[in-house]
Amino acid sequence: MVSVSSLTAAEAAGAALLVVGRFQEDVAVVRRVRGWPRAPALLGAVAAGLPAFGEQLGGAAEDVLGPLQWWPSWRRPKVGPSGADFAGRYRRRTGREPSYVAAQAAAAGYLGHAAHRQGLAAETVRRWRTSRLLGGFALDAGWRQVGHRVRTIRWQHNQMILVDHGATGALGLD
């Protein structure tokens, strides 16, 4: 691992570069790298999974890979609405696209409500395997979420394109 502040264009040319910092640091590094004569062969940034990344970088975000916590699928979960239904409701009420944090809060509310309706005790919740608008839900013995899977996106034409496991779709900035 190399500090980005000491990384040179020659070192990065043809290499894979993963940027892991605060949002503004990721954006600044990608801007800097885009100014180099030879780009890395592969460029990823943790911040790339947020719509604001593309909004701030515009064309400089092109082909950057990133993790995505939530993709609004039409697949109907066992608990609550589908991600696409939630996103539509959220847009109608706020006029904006829902963030992962908004989806996470909604999913937690739907899970809590379903657990209460089913009369689940704490130990039962820990063994509960279900799905919600974020995807799968399961906890390990230490109460850590293990049922959720992070996805991968690539920025193309001002959109986050889902690139993992053969799934298709795009989240545009329009």
N, CA, C and O of each residue as an XYZ file, in Angstrom:
696
protein
N       0.843     -1.167      0.000
C       0.000      0.000      0.000
C       0.892      1.234      0.000
O       1.887      1.306      0.720
N       0.508      2.200     -0.826
C       1.274      3.429     -0.994
C       0.372      4.600     -0.658
O      -0.808      4.600     -1.006
N       0.916      5.588      0.009
C       0.157      6.804      0.272
C      -0.087      7.521     -1.042
O       0.824      7.660     -1.859
N      -1.301      7.969     -1.246
C      -1.647      8.642     -2.496
C      -0.865      9.935     -2.654
O      -0.572     10.340     -3.779
N      -0.522     10.589     -1.557
C       0.217     11.845     -1.675
C       1.620     11.617     -2.223
O       2.207     12.524     -2.812
N       2.167     10.409     -2.037
C       3.503     10.124     -2.560
C       3.472      9.339     -3.870
O       4.520      9.109     -4.472
N       2.306      8.933     -4.314
C       2.161      8.160     -5.547
C       2.449      9.038     -6.755
O       1.947     10.157     -6.854
N       3.252      8.527     -7.665
C       3.558      9.283     -8.878
C       2.770      8.720    -10.048
O       2.283      7.590    -10.008
N       2.658      9.526    -11.083
C       1.953      9.100    -12.295
C       2.630      7.873    -12.890
O       1.952      6.963    -13.367
N       3.957      7.838    -12.869
C       4.684      6.700    -13.438
C       4.391      5.418    -12.663
O       4.253      4.353    -13.265
N       4.294      5.503    -11.345
C       3.997      4.322    -10.529
C       2.583      3.802    -10.791
O       2.353      2.593    -10.780
N       1.650      4.703    -11.024
C       0.247      4.315    -11.188
C      -0.081      3.862    -12.604
O      -1.067      3.154    -12.805
N       0.716      4.251    -13.583
C       0.418      3.916    -14.977
C       0.337      2.405    -15.154
O       1.286      1.680    -14.853
N      -0.800      1.946    -15.641
C      -0.996      0.527    -15.894
C      -1.294     -0.302    -14.664
O      -1.520     -1.506    -14.785
N      -1.303      0.296    -13.483
C      -1.550     -0.429    -12.232
C      -3.029     -0.344    -11.861
O      -3.802      0.383    -12.485
N      -3.400     -1.092    -10.843
C      -4.738     -0.971    -10.252
C      -4.602     -0.059     -9.046
O      -3.728     -0.254     -8.202
N      -5.473      0.935     -8.971
C      -5.426      1.894     -7.875
C      -6.792      1.933     -7.198
O      -7.801      2.224     -7.840
N      -6.821      1.639     -5.906
C      -8.041      1.713     -5.117
C      -7.869      2.838     -4.116
O      -6.940      2.826     -3.309
N      -8.767      3.812     -4.170
C      -8.712      4.980     -3.300
C      -9.681      4.760     -2.144
O     -10.870      4.514     -2.348
N      -9.151      4.854     -0.926
C      -9.957      4.633      0.273
C      -9.697      5.792      1.221
O      -8.676      5.832      1.907
N     -10.617      6.716      1.248
C     -10.479      7.878      2.123
C     -11.842      8.465      2.405
O     -12.869      7.838      2.149
N     -11.841      9.661      2.929
C     -13.102     10.374      3.091
C     -13.604     10.754      1.708
O     -12.837     10.763      0.746
N     -14.887     11.067      1.607
C     -15.496     11.356      0.309
C     -14.690     12.403     -0.461
O     -14.315     12.161     -1.608
N     -14.420     13.544      0.138
C     -13.718     14.629     -0.573
C     -12.297     14.220     -0.954
O     -11.787     14.663     -1.983
N     -11.655     13.388     -0.147
C     -10.319     12.899     -0.490
C     -10.378     12.000     -1.721
O      -9.544     12.120     -2.619
N     -11.360     11.099     -1.764
C     -11.514     10.231     -2.941
C     -11.723     11.061     -4.199
O     -11.107     10.797     -5.231
N     -12.591     12.061     -4.114
C     -12.874     12.931     -5.261
C     -11.603     13.657     -5.696
O     -11.308     13.728     -6.889
N     -10.851     14.196     -4.738
C      -9.617     14.927     -5.050
C      -8.579     14.018     -5.709
O      -7.912     14.431     -6.657
N      -8.437     12.794     -5.219
C      -7.460     11.864     -5.797
C      -7.854     11.491     -7.226
O      -7.001     11.458     -8.113
N      -9.129     11.213     -7.455
C      -9.566     10.860     -8.808
C      -9.331     12.033     -9.750
O      -8.884     11.831    -10.879
N      -9.625     13.256     -9.310
C      -9.336     14.440    -10.144
C      -7.846     14.508    -10.476
O      -7.466     14.767    -11.618
N      -7.011     14.275     -9.468
C      -5.553     14.331     -9.666
C      -5.097     13.267    -10.663
O      -4.323     13.556    -11.576
N      -5.578     12.042    -10.485
C      -5.192     10.934    -11.364
C      -5.632     11.195    -12.799
O      -4.909     10.871    -13.741
N      -6.804     11.775    -12.966
C      -7.312     12.054    -14.317
C      -6.443     13.067    -15.061
O      -6.506     13.149    -16.288
N      -5.645     13.826    -14.343
C      -4.739     14.788    -14.974
C      -3.404     14.196    -15.394
O      -2.603     14.870    -16.042
N      -3.157     12.948    -15.033
C      -1.890     12.312    -15.377
C      -1.893     11.866    -16.840
O      -2.944     11.548    -17.397
N      -0.711     11.846    -17.456
C      -0.642     11.454    -18.873
C      -1.072      9.999    -19.128
O      -1.683      9.708    -20.156
N      -0.756      9.090    -18.200
C      -1.172      7.687    -18.323
C      -1.932      7.301    -17.070
O      -1.428      7.423    -15.953
N      -3.127      6.844    -17.271
C      -4.001      6.500    -16.142
C      -3.709      5.086    -15.644
O      -3.110      4.281    -16.358
N      -4.132      4.792    -14.422
C      -4.065      3.410    -13.969
C      -4.950      2.538    -14.865
O      -5.922      3.023    -15.442
N      -4.613      1.263    -14.979
C      -5.415      0.340    -15.783
C      -6.782      0.139    -15.149
O      -7.769     -0.087    -15.849
N      -6.839      0.221    -13.838
C      -8.077      0.030    -13.095
C      -8.098      1.058    -11.977
O      -7.127      1.197    -11.234
N      -9.208      1.781    -11.858
C      -9.334      2.810    -10.828
C     -10.613      2.571    -10.053
O     -11.694      2.512    -10.638
N     -10.499      2.434     -8.746
C     -11.651      2.247     -7.881
C     -11.587      3.221     -6.727
O     -10.504      3.631     -6.309
N     -12.744      3.593     -6.212
C     -12.826      4.493     -5.061
C     -14.037      4.111     -4.224
O     -15.107      3.827     -4.763
N     -13.869      4.106     -2.928
C     -14.978      3.779     -2.047
C     -16.121      4.769     -2.256
O     -17.285      4.369     -2.245
N     -15.816      6.038     -2.443
C     -16.844      7.061     -2.626
C     -17.609      6.912     -3.937
O     -18.668      7.519     -4.098
N     -17.102      6.123     -4.870
C     -17.750      5.982     -6.178
C     -19.139      5.370     -6.089
O     -19.916      5.488     -7.036
N     -19.471      4.724     -4.989
C     -20.793      4.132     -4.827
C     -21.872      5.124     -4.432
O     -23.010      4.732     -4.175
N     -21.529      6.396     -4.380
C     -22.498      7.436     -4.033
C     -22.812      8.298     -5.253
O     -21.898      8.657     -5.995
N     -24.076      8.636     -5.477
C     -24.421      9.494     -6.620
C     -23.656     10.818     -6.629
O     -23.324     11.327     -7.699
N     -23.373     11.379     -5.458
C     -22.652     12.651     -5.379
C     -21.257     12.563     -6.008
O     -20.723     13.576     -6.461
N     -20.672     11.386     -6.042
C     -19.351     11.192     -6.654
C     -19.411     11.584     -8.129
O     -18.587     12.367     -8.601
N     -20.373     11.046     -8.843
C     -20.537     11.384    -10.252
C     -20.966     12.819    -10.465
O     -20.550     13.461    -11.429
N     -21.800     13.327     -9.564
C     -22.247     14.713     -9.671
C     -21.068     15.666     -9.563
O     -20.998     16.651    -10.297
N     -20.135     15.383     -8.651
C     -18.993     16.274     -8.446
C     -17.919     16.109     -9.510
O     -17.267     17.081     -9.892
N     -17.730     14.877     -9.991
C     -16.638     14.623    -10.940
C     -17.053     14.698    -12.400
O     -16.202     14.896    -13.267
N     -18.321     14.546    -12.688
C     -18.758     14.556    -14.086
C     -18.016     13.491    -14.875
O     -17.957     12.336    -14.455
N     -17.451     13.867    -16.012
C     -16.750     12.927    -16.885
C     -15.537     12.276    -16.258
O     -15.128     11.202    -16.700
N     -14.949     12.886    -15.245
C     -13.772     12.298    -14.579
C     -14.136     11.027    -13.818
O     -13.254     10.242    -13.471
N     -15.423     10.817    -13.556
C     -15.859      9.596    -12.863
C     -15.925      8.404    -13.808
O     -16.040      7.267    -13.351
N     -15.857      8.634    -15.102
C     -16.009      7.566    -16.101
C     -15.099      6.380    -15.816
O     -13.894      6.544    -15.627
N     -15.678      5.190    -15.786
C     -15.003      3.903    -15.588
C     -14.448      3.665    -14.188
O     -13.771      2.661    -13.967
N     -14.712      4.551    -13.245
C     -14.288      4.310    -11.862
C     -15.223      3.271    -11.251
O     -16.443      3.371    -11.380
N     -14.647      2.283    -10.592
C     -15.400      1.237     -9.894
C     -15.609      1.633     -8.444
O     -14.810      2.373     -7.870
N     -16.699      1.132     -7.851
C     -16.929      1.408     -6.443
C     -17.920      0.441     -5.832
O     -18.649     -0.245     -6.549
N     -17.949      0.384     -4.510
C     -18.907     -0.469     -3.816
C     -20.252      0.228     -3.710
O     -20.325      1.451     -3.592
N     -21.299     -0.552     -3.754
C     -22.649     -0.012     -3.632
C     -23.387     -0.829     -2.592
O     -23.467     -2.053     -2.687
N     -23.920     -0.147     -1.608
C     -24.624     -0.823     -0.522
C     -26.041     -1.233     -0.901
O     -26.579     -2.192     -0.349
N     -26.656     -0.503     -1.852
C     -28.064     -0.735     -2.146
C     -28.365     -0.420     -3.596
O     -27.924      0.599     -4.127
N     -29.112     -1.295     -4.227
C     -29.596     -1.115     -5.602
C     -31.097     -1.333     -5.568
O     -31.533     -2.408     -5.157
N     -31.915     -0.361     -5.981
C     -33.368     -0.504     -5.861
C     -33.972     -1.511     -6.835
O     -34.372     -1.153     -7.943
N     -34.032     -2.737     -6.424
C     -34.546     -3.841     -7.227
C     -36.071     -3.909     -7.157
O     -36.678     -3.430     -6.200
N     -36.680     -4.507     -8.176
C     -38.124     -4.770     -8.162
C     -38.442     -6.069     -7.427
O     -39.611     -6.374     -7.191
N     -37.419     -6.836     -7.065
C     -37.656     -8.108     -6.376
C     -38.395     -7.857     -5.063
O     -37.974     -7.027     -4.258
N     -39.479     -8.566     -4.856
C     -40.313     -8.384     -3.665
C     -39.679     -9.114     -2.488
O     -39.539    -10.336     -2.528
N     -39.289     -8.381     -1.433
C     -38.709     -9.041     -0.252
C     -39.800     -9.627      0.643
O     -40.988     -9.377      0.439
N     -39.385    -10.395      1.619
C     -40.341    -10.964      2.580
C     -40.875     -9.900      3.533
O     -41.994    -10.018      4.032
N     -40.073     -8.854      3.789
C     -40.456     -7.793      4.724
C     -40.397     -6.444      4.009
O     -39.357     -6.079      3.462
N     -41.499     -5.706      4.010
C     -41.536     -4.359      3.444
C     -41.647     -4.348      1.928
O     -41.797     -5.392      1.293
N     -41.568     -3.130      1.348
C     -41.707     -2.995     -0.105
C     -40.407     -3.358     -0.824
O     -39.357     -3.505     -0.199
N     -40.496     -3.499     -2.133
C     -39.272     -3.690     -2.924
C     -38.470     -2.395     -2.880
O     -39.006     -1.338     -2.548
N     -37.202     -2.478     -3.211
C     -36.363     -1.290     -3.254
C     -36.871     -0.273     -4.262
O     -36.822      0.931     -4.013
N     -37.357     -0.754     -5.399
C     -37.876      0.147     -6.436
C     -39.153      0.839     -5.960
O     -39.343      2.027     -6.220
N     -40.031      0.107     -5.265
C     -41.241      0.726     -4.710
C     -40.875      1.793     -3.681
O     -41.428      2.892     -3.691
N     -39.936      1.457     -2.789
C     -39.491      2.425     -1.789
C     -38.914      3.666     -2.473
O     -39.249      4.790     -2.099
N     -38.052      3.469     -3.469
C     -37.427      4.599     -4.158
C     -38.479      5.491     -4.817
O     -38.374      6.716     -4.760
N     -39.486      4.891     -5.439
C     -40.551      5.663     -6.065
C     -41.325      6.493     -5.054
O     -41.603      7.669     -5.288
N     -41.670      5.879     -3.934
C     -42.379      6.611     -2.875
C     -41.531      7.762     -2.334
O     -42.021      8.869     -2.108
N     -40.259      7.471     -2.136
C     -39.344      8.484     -1.593
C     -39.247      9.670     -2.559
O     -39.319     10.824     -2.135
N     -39.084      9.386     -3.859
C     -39.009     10.462     -4.866
C     -40.278     11.303     -4.875
O     -40.209     12.530     -4.938
N     -41.431     10.654     -4.814
C     -42.703     11.389     -4.829
C     -42.840     12.299     -3.608
O     -43.393     13.395     -3.705
N     -42.340     11.847     -2.470
C     -42.473     12.647     -1.240
C     -41.415     13.740     -1.115
O     -41.696     14.810     -0.575
N     -40.208     13.486     -1.604
C     -39.110     14.434     -1.375
C     -38.625     15.137     -2.630
O     -37.999     16.194     -2.546
N     -38.909     14.559     -3.800
C     -38.388     15.128     -5.041
C     -36.939     14.767     -5.304
O     -36.336     15.289     -6.241
N     -36.362     13.873     -4.487
C     -34.954     13.463     -4.634
C     -34.854     11.945     -4.653
O     -35.780     11.232     -4.265
N     -33.693     11.468     -5.122
C     -33.399     10.037     -5.072
C     -33.063      9.661     -3.631
O     -32.400     10.437     -2.943
N     -33.497      8.506     -3.160
C     -33.142      8.100     -1.801
C     -31.674      7.681     -1.718
O     -31.140      7.040     -2.624
N     -31.048      8.054     -0.628
C     -29.672      7.625     -0.368
C     -29.691      6.242      0.270
O     -30.745      5.733      0.652
N     -28.508      5.643      0.379
C     -28.402      4.371      1.073
C     -28.846      4.524      2.525
O     -29.491      3.633      3.076
N     -28.503      5.643      3.139
C     -28.860      5.862      4.538
C     -30.381      5.901      4.699
O     -30.911      5.351      5.664
N     -31.086      6.542      3.766
C     -32.556      6.575      3.822
C     -33.120      5.166      3.659
O     -34.037      4.775      4.381
N     -32.573      4.406      2.713
C     -33.034      3.030      2.490
C     -32.731      2.155      3.700
O     -33.545      1.313      4.078
N     -31.571      2.351      4.304
C     -31.187      1.583      5.479
C     -32.137      1.871      6.645
O     -32.560      0.954      7.348
N     -32.465      3.142      6.843
C     -33.376      3.513      7.923
C     -34.768      2.915      7.681
O     -35.391      2.392      8.605
N     -35.247      2.993      6.446
C     -36.556      2.423      6.121
C     -36.548      0.909      6.339
O     -37.480      0.357      6.924
N     -35.497      0.244      5.867
C     -35.404     -1.212      6.027
C     -35.408     -1.596      7.504
O     -36.054     -2.569      7.893
N     -34.688     -0.833      8.325
C     -34.672     -1.111      9.768
C     -36.065     -0.950     10.365
O     -36.485     -1.754     11.197
N     -36.777      0.085      9.940
C     -38.142      0.293     10.432
C     -39.069     -0.841     10.036
O     -39.851     -1.325     10.855
N     -38.984     -1.266      8.775
C     -39.819     -2.385      8.317
C     -39.466     -3.673      9.063
O     -40.356     -4.443      9.423
N     -38.177     -3.910      9.294
C     -37.769     -5.107     10.042
C     -38.283     -5.060     11.472
O     -38.820     -6.046     11.976
N     -38.117     -3.910     12.129
C     -38.583     -3.767     13.505
C     -40.083     -3.987     13.622
O     -40.558     -4.654     14.540
N     -40.811     -3.424     12.690
C     -42.271     -3.575     12.690
C     -42.660     -5.046     12.472
O     -43.535     -5.566     13.164
N     -42.013     -5.706     11.518
C     -42.323     -7.114     11.237
C     -41.968     -7.999     12.427
O     -42.720     -8.911     12.772
N     -40.822     -7.732     13.055
C     -40.421     -8.524     14.224
C     -41.430     -8.346     15.360
O     -41.789     -9.309     16.037
N     -41.875     -7.128     15.557
C     -42.874     -6.860     16.605
C     -44.200     -7.575     16.300
O     -44.782     -8.216     17.175
N     -44.667     -7.457     15.053
C     -45.928     -8.109     14.664
C     -45.856     -9.618     14.837
O     -46.844    -10.262     15.193
N     -44.666    -10.180     14.580
C     -44.499    -11.633     14.706
C     -44.194    -12.056     16.143
O     -44.120    -13.251     16.431
N     -44.019    -11.092     17.044
C     -43.739    -11.409     18.445
C     -42.359    -12.025     18.647
O     -42.181    -12.856     19.537
N     -41.386    -11.632     17.839
C     -40.047    -12.215     17.938
C     -39.287    -11.652     19.139
O     -39.246    -10.438     19.344
N     -38.696    -12.533     19.919
C     -37.841    -12.139     21.034
C     -36.422    -11.918     20.504
O     -36.114    -12.284     19.370
N     -35.565    -11.321     21.326
C     -34.202    -10.998     20.899
C     -33.468    -12.217     20.339
O     -32.848    -12.121     19.280
N     -33.523    -13.334     21.012
C     -32.810    -14.522     20.530
C     -33.391    -15.034     19.213
O     -32.668    -15.575     18.376
N     -34.687    -14.863     19.039
C     -35.328    -15.285     17.787
C     -34.903    -14.375     16.640
O     -34.652    -14.839     15.528
N     -34.824    -13.078     16.920
C     -34.387    -12.120     15.887
C     -32.978    -12.467     15.425
O     -32.668    -12.380     14.237
N     -32.135    -12.859     16.361
C     -30.752    -13.184     15.996
C     -30.679    -14.375     15.045
O     -29.730    -14.483     14.268
N     -31.650    -15.257     15.095
C     -31.662    -16.422     14.193
C     -32.550    -16.201     12.971
O     -32.653    -17.079     12.114
N     -33.187    -15.042     12.884
C     -34.124    -14.714     11.803
C     -33.380    -14.540     10.486
O     -32.409    -13.786     10.413
N     -33.819    -15.215      9.476
C     -33.285    -15.069      8.117
C     -34.436    -14.593      7.242
O     -35.450    -15.279      7.109
N     -34.276    -13.421      6.650
C     -35.356    -12.880      5.839
C     -34.755    -11.976      4.761
O     -33.541    -11.964      4.559
N     -35.595    -11.236      4.085
C     -35.131    -10.266      3.091
C     -35.922     -8.978      3.263
O     -37.067     -8.984      3.716
N     -35.284     -7.880      2.892
C     -35.929     -6.576      2.933
C     -35.412     -5.768      1.761
O     -34.639     -6.298      0.962
N     -35.802     -4.512      1.620
C     -35.483     -3.749      0.416
C     -33.992     -3.617      0.139
O     -33.611     -3.287     -0.984
N     -33.145     -3.863      1.118
C     -31.696     -3.847      0.906
C     -31.162     -5.203      0.466
O     -29.983     -5.323      0.133
N     -31.999     -6.211      0.460
C     -31.567     -7.575      0.145
C     -31.702     -8.456      1.372
O     -32.566     -8.233      2.220
N     -30.835     -9.462      1.458
C     -30.923    -10.427      2.549
C     -30.640     -9.816      3.909
O     -29.935     -8.815      4.033
N     -31.211    -10.450      4.929
C     -30.977    -10.026      6.307
C     -30.712    -11.247      7.159
O     -31.510    -12.183      7.185
N     -29.582    -11.236      7.860
C     -29.232    -12.278      8.822
C     -28.182    -11.699      9.763
O     -27.385    -10.847      9.371
N     -28.191    -12.163     10.992
C     -27.225    -11.731     12.001
C     -26.379    -12.920     12.420
O     -26.853    -14.056     12.420
N     -25.113    -12.659     12.781
C     -24.292    -13.741     13.316
C     -24.436    -13.759     14.845
O     -25.199    -12.971     15.403
N     -23.714    -14.647     15.512
C     -23.840    -14.799     16.963
C     -23.473    -13.523     17.714
O     -23.932    -13.310     18.836
N     -22.643    -12.668     17.098
C     -22.261    -11.403     17.725
C     -23.153    -10.240     17.326
O     -22.803     -9.086     17.575
N     -24.297    -10.517     16.713
C     -25.284     -9.524     16.280
C     -24.791     -8.667     15.116
O     -25.322     -7.579     14.895
N     -23.809     -9.123     14.381
C     -23.337     -8.392     13.192
C     -24.139     -8.843     11.981
O     -24.448    -10.025     11.830
N     -24.470     -7.892     11.127
C     -25.227     -8.181      9.903
C     -24.348     -8.978      8.943
O     -23.277     -8.517      8.548
N     -24.793    -10.154      8.574
C     -24.039    -11.008      7.644
C     -24.865    -11.384      6.418
O     -24.354    -12.036      5.508
N     -26.111    -10.990      6.383
C     -26.976    -11.379      5.278
C     -26.951    -10.424      4.105
O     -27.516    -10.724      3.053
N     -26.304     -9.273      4.264
C     -26.287     -8.247      3.217
C     -25.032     -8.383      2.372
O     -23.961     -8.705      2.886
N     -25.163     -8.139      1.088
C     -24.033     -8.263      0.170
C     -23.812     -6.926     -0.531
O     -24.742     -6.346     -1.091
N     -22.583     -6.449     -0.494
C     -22.205     -5.218     -1.170
C     -22.056     -5.515     -2.661
O     -21.499     -6.548     -3.034
N     -22.541     -4.632     -3.499
C     -22.470     -4.786     -4.954
C     -21.346     -3.907     -5.500
O     -20.771     -3.104     -4.766
N     -21.039     -4.056     -6.769
C     -20.006     -3.250     -7.428
C     -20.637     -2.501     -8.589
O     -21.427     -3.052     -9.356
N     -20.262     -1.211     -8.700
C     -20.738     -0.395     -9.819
C     -19.541      0.132    -10.615
O     -18.411      0.164    -10.129
N     -19.826      0.540    -11.840
C     -18.851      1.246    -12.681
C     -19.582      2.476    -13.220
O     -20.717      2.382    -13.687
N     -18.922      3.618    -13.149
C     -19.503      4.838    -13.704
C     -19.349      4.833    -15.216
O     -18.240      4.699    -15.732
N     -20.460      4.979    -15.924
C     -20.450      5.085    -17.381
C     -21.533      6.070    -17.804
O     -22.702      5.921    -17.446
N     -21.131      7.068    -18.563
C     -22.061      8.064    -19.110
C     -22.936      8.695    -18.018
O     -24.156      8.783    -18.160
N     -22.301      9.126    -16.937
C     -22.985      9.774    -15.813
C     -23.980      8.880    -15.092
O     -24.931      9.373    -14.485
N     -23.771      7.581    -15.152
C     -24.638      6.635    -14.457
C     -23.800      5.592    -13.744
O     -22.711      5.228    -14.189
N     -24.333      5.120    -12.627
C     -23.741      3.969    -11.960
C     -24.351      2.732    -12.607
O     -25.567      2.541    -12.584
N     -23.499      1.901    -13.179
C     -23.930      0.669    -13.831
C     -23.527     -0.498    -12.943
O     -22.363     -0.621    -12.563
N     -24.476     -1.343    -12.616
C     -24.197     -2.515    -11.799
C     -23.367     -3.494    -12.616
O     -23.756     -3.845    -13.730
N     -22.230     -3.944    -12.086
C     -21.346     -4.811    -12.864
C     -21.144     -6.194    -12.273
O     -20.472     -7.020    -12.890
N     -21.698     -6.479    -11.106
C     -21.406     -7.775    -10.509
C     -22.505     -8.797    -10.736
O     -23.683     -8.449    -10.819
N     -22.117    -10.040    -10.834
C     -22.983    -11.206    -10.917
C     -24.026    -11.144    -12.031
O     -25.143    -11.636    -11.869
N     -23.665    -10.547    -13.142
C     -24.538    -10.574    -14.302
C     -25.796     -9.744    -14.179
O     -26.662     -9.812    -15.052
N     -25.925     -8.951    -13.104
C     -27.116     -8.122    -12.960
C     -27.038     -6.936    -13.905
O     -25.947     -6.508    -14.284
N     -28.175     -6.413    -14.280
C     -28.196     -5.274    -15.185
C     -28.966     -4.136    -14.570
O     -29.746     -4.318    -13.635
N     -28.735     -2.963    -15.109
C     -29.476     -1.787    -14.654
C     -28.562     -0.605    -14.548
O     -27.341     -0.735    -14.638
N     -29.160      0.562    -14.355
C     -28.402      1.791    -14.224
C     -29.141      2.725    -13.289
O     -30.371      2.776    -13.273
N     -28.364      3.464    -12.510
C     -28.905      4.546    -11.707
C     -28.358      5.824    -12.309
O     -27.166      6.102    -12.184
N     -29.193      6.593    -12.948
C     -28.741      7.819    -13.613
C     -28.738      9.000    -12.670
O     -29.289      8.944    -11.571
N     -28.115     10.060    -13.114
C     -28.119     11.289    -12.351
C     -29.233     12.206    -12.808
O     -29.404     13.290    -12.250
N     -29.992     11.799    -13.803
C     -31.053     12.647    -14.348
C     -32.259     12.675    -13.446
O     -33.246     13.343    -13.755
